[in-house]
Amino acid sequence: MVMQRLFTVKEASEALHVSPSLVYTLARRGRLASVRIAPHVIRIPEIEIQKMIDSAYDHIKVD
């Protein structure tokens, strides 16, 4: 098994160019997979951030 980098909420928000509160909201709603490592601490797997970026580009139309 390959270890994957886990981003903090702040790091994820910077990578996605959104606010940390939106990262929490996306995670809570299940739109962004996260790992709870303590009662009030979550981390976002790098692959999930990449999936979110890829899906954003899928919605862009190129003429």
N, C-alpha and C positions, 0 to 999 in steps of 0.2 A: 504494500500500500504506500502510495506517495503522499507525503505530508503536504498540505496545502496552506498557503498563507491565509491568516484570518485578519481582516481589517477591523479596526475600531470603527465606531459609528462616525467619528470625525473624519477618519481617513476615507471611509466609504463615501461620505457626503462630498468630500473634496474630489474624489475620483469621478463621481457622478454629476458634479456641479449642481448639487441641491443642498438644502439645509439639513442639519442633523435631525431636526424634528420630522422632516419628510422621510428620512431613512427609517426612523422608529415607526412611523405610520405604515410605510410599505412592509416592514417586517411584521408588524402586528397584524396586518391584513393578509399576510401570506403572499404578497406580491414579490417580496425579496426574502429568500431563504436566509435564516440566521441560526446561530448557535448560541444558546444561553449557557454561559460559563459560571454565572453566579446569579442570585436572585434579581439583581438590578443591572446586570452586565451582559450585553450581547456582542457577538462578533459576526462579521459577514465574510463568508468564504470568498476568496478571490474569483473563483469560477462564477459565482452568482453575480458579482459586479460586472464581469465580462458579458454574461448573458443579458443583463439589463442594458448595457451599452449596445450590444449587437441587436437587440430587439428595437431599440430606438432608431438605429440606422435602417432597419427593415421597413420602417414606416415612412422613410423619406423617399419621395418620388424624384427620379432624375429624368429630365426631358432631353 
